[in-house]
Amino acid sequence: MVKKPEKMVPEVRFKGFTDDWEQRKLQNIVSDKIQNGITNRSGKNSLAIKDINVIDLYKGDRIQASKLNYIDIDAKTFKKYQASYNDVFLTRSSLKLEGIAQPNVLLTHGNFVFDDHIIKISPHQEIITGYFLSTLLSTNAVHKQFMAKAKTGSMTTIGQKDIQSIVVHIPKLAEQNDIEKVIFICNRIIDLQQRKL
């Protein structure tokens, strides 16, 4: 008897979407100011706050909260630099122009802050999801805009004001959610294949 292969991922069905994607500036789809983070001070205190560092933006399609290091800060500083579920982060500087504005998203609830080499973007939840925005910011079309606005010296850098005018095209939330499902499934398949290799 031939054994049927196991399904690696659930079958996903989508209904059709016909609405055009809307063109928006990044500053018009955020719910809070675009902000730089805090200088890293390793350590742990009773608040048990974890720090999102630059290196954490390069690990997978979402920030791995269980692998973050603790930071020793007080409650007032925590409130000022708090990172929340659905927030998107970008690298502020890079040795190479191509490395500027590497995005990732926080999809875990907890006590988090972010490093001063990172810029935080809090998406407006009624307009765009963090996962979709993070994926959108990593596309070639958007990344070219980041590179065009970056300033190059000994390091390539980009600031909050440069980021505000970045133009993105976004569909309605229902379509975003269906696209996210496909991207999520593809990323899981890639992860599984890489583990096999």
ABEGO torsion letter per residue (X at the ends): XBBBBBBABBBBBBBBBABBBBBBBAAAABABBBBBBBBBBBEBBAAGBBBBBAAAAABEABBBAAABBBBBBBAAAAAAABBBBGBBBBBABBABAAABGBBBBBABBEBBBBBAABBBBBBBAAABBAAAAAAAAABAAAAAAAAAABBBBABBBBBAAAAAABBBBBBBAAAAAAAAAAAAAAAAAAAAAAAAX
